[in-house]
């Protein structure tokens, strides 16, 4: 299910909206009548090794150069402070 809220409502009720996102709902935030952002649940890999294997398999399908676990971790941490 997706709900749409205005910016002011999103600011006022952020905690409530995040609770809904945790249950699987998506929240579209709009300015006026224009959608500008979407809140959605982050799907976390339960098993890092499984996620790495999936990335490697995808790269193999497209005949891309092999990748190391260190490179994958660097991608994961990219943009973090």
C-alpha positions as CSV (number, residue, x, y, z in Angstrom):
1,X,0.0,0.0,0.0
2,X,1.2,3.5,-0.7
3,X,0.1,6.7,1.0
4,X,0.8,10.3,-0.1
5,X,1.4,13.2,2.3
6,X,2.4,16.8,2.1
7,X,5.7,18.0,3.4
8,X,4.3,19.6,6.5
9,X,2.4,16.5,7.5
10,X,5.6,14.4,6.9
11,X,7.6,16.7,9.1
12,X,5.0,16.6,11.9
13,X,4.3,12.9,11.8
14,X,7.7,11.5,10.7
15,X,7.9,8.9,13.4
16,X,4.4,7.6,12.6
17,X,5.2,7.5,8.9
18,X,8.4,5.6,9.6
19,X,6.4,3.1,11.6
20,X,4.2,2.5,8.7
21,X,7.2,2.1,6.4
22,X,8.5,-0.5,8.7
23,X,5.4,-2.5,8.2
24,X,5.9,-2.4,4.4
25,X,3.9,0.6,3.3
26,X,5.5,3.2,1.0
27,X,5.1,6.9,1.7
28,X,5.2,9.5,-1.1
29,X,5.9,13.0,0.0
30,X,4.7,15.8,-2.2
31,X,5.1,19.6,-2.4
32,X,1.8,20.9,-3.5
33,X,0.6,18.4,-6.0
34,X,4.1,17.3,-7.2
35,X,5.6,14.1,-5.7
36,X,9.2,14.8,-4.6
37,X,10.3,11.9,-2.4
38,X,9.5,8.3,-1.5
39,X,10.0,6.6,1.8
40,X,10.3,2.8,1.5
41,X,11.6,0.0,3.7
42,X,15.2,-0.9,3.2
43,X,15.6,-4.6,2.5
44,X,18.6,-5.9,4.3
45,X,20.5,-9.0,3.3
46,X,20.2,-11.5,6.1
47,X,23.4,-13.0,5.1
48,X,26.3,-10.9,3.8
49,X,28.0,-13.8,2.1
50,X,24.7,-14.6,0.3
51,X,24.5,-11.0,-0.9
52,X,28.1,-11.1,-2.1
53,X,27.5,-14.4,-4.0
54,X,24.5,-12.8,-5.7
55,X,26.5,-9.8,-6.8
56,X,29.3,-12.1,-8.1
57,X,26.8,-14.2,-10.0
58,X,25.2,-11.1,-11.6
59,X,28.7,-9.9,-12.7
60,X,29.5,-13.4,-14.1
61,X,26.3,-13.3,-16.2
62,X,27.5,-10.1,-17.9
63,X,31.1,-11.3,-18.2
64,X,32.3,-8.4,-15.9
65,X,35.7,-8.5,-14.2
66,X,35.9,-10.5,-10.9
67,X,35.3,-8.5,-7.8
68,X,36.7,-8.8,-4.3
69,X,34.8,-8.7,-1.0
70,X,36.8,-5.6,-0.1
71,X,35.4,-3.8,-3.2
72,X,31.9,-4.7,-2.2
73,X,32.4,-3.5,1.4
74,X,33.8,-0.2,-0.1
75,X,30.7,0.2,-2.2
76,X,28.5,-0.5,0.9
77,X,30.4,2.2,2.9
78,X,30.5,4.7,0.1
79,X,28.9,8.0,1.1
80,X,28.9,7.2,4.8
81,X,30.5,9.6,7.2
